[in-house]
Amino acid sequence: MFYRFVTLLLLLVVQSPGESVEIRNRWHAGGERWLGAGGEPLATLADPEQATWITKRSGNTIQLRHEASGKWLGVAEGKPVAESDPINPTAWTMEQVTEEWIRLSAPDTGTLHIENNTDVVECGPEVQADWLSAMWRLVEISSREVLPSPDGNARITFQLANGMPEYLVRYGDEWVISPSPLGFEFENAPPLAGPFQVISSKQNVIDETWNPVWGQRASIRNHGNELVVELEEISTTKRRLQIVFRAYDDGVAFRYFLPEQPNLKDFKITNELTSFRFTSDATAWWVEDLHDTYERDWNETPLSKASVEGMHTPATFLTKNETYVSIHEASLVDWASMTLKCPQPGNSDLELKAELVPWFQSNVKVIGTTPMHSPWRTIQLAERPGGLIESDLIQNLNEPSAIEDTSWIKPAKFMGIWWGMITEDWTWDRDNPGRHGATTERAKRYIDACVRHGIDALLIEGWCEGWEGGIPGWRNMNFTTPYPDFDIEEVCRYGREKGVSLIGHHETGGDIPNYEKQMEDGFALYEKLGIDRVKTGYVTGDIPVYTEGLTPDGREHHHGQFMVRHYQRVVEMAAKYHIMIDAHEPIKPTGLSRTWPNFVAREGARGGEFNHFVGNPPRHCTILPFTRLLGGPMDYTPGLFDCSADETKRFSTRANQLALYVVLWSPLQMAADNYQAYDGEPAAQFITNVPVGNWDETRVIDSSIGDYIVTARRKDSRWYLGAITNEEARQISIPLDFLEKGSTYDVVIYGDAPDADYATNPIAMAIHELSMNQGMTLDLDLRPGGGAAVEIYIHGDDVPKPSGTAGNITPSKPYRLLAKHSDQALTSNGADLSQTATPPTNSQLWIFEKSGEDTWKILQGDQVVEAIGSDNGTRVTLAAPTDSTGQLWKLEHISGTQFHVVNAASGKLLDVEAISFSNGAPIHLWERAWSPSQVWSLEPVEPTPVPAED
């Protein structure tokens, strides 16, 4: 309180008679406004450059003359007016309401205020005590410097207001950010917030072109103007603060630098005073601020109704004048993550305050020693939503690569022994016999599938000892010791032989001491085995990580300074061993991939796994590109072909899943479904063909946040286009003006079928091939929750076209039927049928013969599969062929080699009893339950002799 009292006295001192001031209003619905002169009736302005007044004071009264027009603020017939050369200018009475705000009243007239949420200025005797529209602030402006972008459209202004530092942002004709404060508060030290004096300032021009190791374009121009302001306190401590401002055509940014100095050495920041005060209400897209997770759905609300609990960045806004704004940070190193918080319910000032994630159970946010700089506070600006995505602001504010030789850093597509664990068919641990996912045998089958689909790598989770315990509780990981059923050296050897690399996995369970003591050994093992990519994880169930022995409280937040330091140690240690990192439960991306390009991907939002947990709504992916992905690429895990697996959790059409490979970019893209979903599918050709992460050019063709987006990306002469929509169907026409003139292009559209719908028919697709050229228009019909993935090649380019026979069954050809949940085969034992995990034998070979237009008989030798009865639980056995309809089956194709096998007589499905994973579990009929135990992969058996049983 003492420091605030001294600050108030200093404010009174600097406001001497005859000073030039701005008069600001605290209007609760429209953001900050300034008192102007002229107009009938008198009105406030949204432009501070026209709102300067010369004051003449006497005690607690003040006379005001507008500097630009020379008019005096007066009263006529009970209304405030702008008077020219009055003999006796109105003397306004000043009443202090808060430390910052006053009321201005005229004798016998009333209090100056803004009327009924308009810009009209009135005087009235009935002003209520809590009316923000009747509060005014007199501000003396000094040391104002305007920093424009190279094209002059964006500009950031620095100034001292009553000695306190603040900034404003203008884009085109709109003041986007009104005067907003800067500075810090410390533990056991006065705030570093002014009053200041400017001791030096310097403007520089930045203009360089650099080539990213991977990214959305092949080269990036870093072209902007810079202002460096050195401030010194007027008080006796004379502490110094440097603020660096940048203005680019696509946005503005600033950062703090605390120089080494006698009166500021070791420090603990308790509050960063940075605010973002909007000049008018805006539409806001935001996700709630939780200190240990980003995995929440996105909100779309007015800024004035945004959550007082706070929001993560990037947060995106659309102003009343249709400027698109994204607030984030760049180069987050050794600092706490910045979130945004509305200071009070209803956000009456339209202010978002920087709120740093604290150290656990502490009011301390950042611990440091001078010299030290903060991350950049970034404000991206665009006239259209796609301009935010095309912006390079975040990366340009980071340092060049710290890795000299980056030849080993390469984008990749990968499959994974993963989805079966997410769907709870398999397990990471070995507690349940037969359910462990990471086995040597399964890994080899997945490697073979990678080869079939042109996939570079295979992620294997749950391979090492220590997965027992569940969430939270994975705290005993051993990152160098595999489970007995996983021969990591053999799997790596097999992968090398097939040209498929492994992606290693380090799940820490949030146990940071356990990981840090093993991390280097784990990376060294991977380098020895030729594993050059690692997915890290920090799953704790959305609670703080464990830090026993490292921090006093033994816990820390995922997004606090301690963990920011930890993530940085990991990526630097990984670089030492030539390993790329894909971090899950990470700190959000802030463009550090420019400095550490081995940090190729991270999660940091609600990803594709939530399509199993809850089903992401289709609009979710139409918001992610304009929010989370503005910070950097995301490992979303797209490509789920079985979009109908659970009717209660529908999330998109299959064509939408393909489009995500273009819309949600990443240098590490997963084909997330089980491999059986892709085998034989023509649509899987797009996953094989589409490049990842290393693009030459990116354009957002058309978009509306939360509604739809159309993104085009080029690699060499080939274009790939992704279009997705929310829950609404829409038709989109795309002018092909980005193609080369004079060339003919082959266009392949992987789109929604006319009857596709994410809720009722999500797997229905239609694939078309067209011939087109520049000047033509590509028309896309996106169904609800749908999309389209498009390949565009110059005619004659040797690119594989979609082909496949998924859904077709060849009569008389032997098949194995593998239950999806257990990966075990339908097996006969006399008349009994069960699932078994035994090696292939004749008792697992099945022949399909047509028996009607849409029905089949399933035979083994001279026996046929039969169900007698129609009740749930009816046994399925082998029997002699008859005319019984219980021996007829319909095959409902799902994806790839996966089918529902439906009894024609009862309509019930071939099912493993009790969804059992046991070797030898019996087979029965059950009503459709959207269970993986009712999904069978019909895998053709190659003509290799199968040994007969004894």
Disulfide bonds with the S-S distance in Angstrom:
none
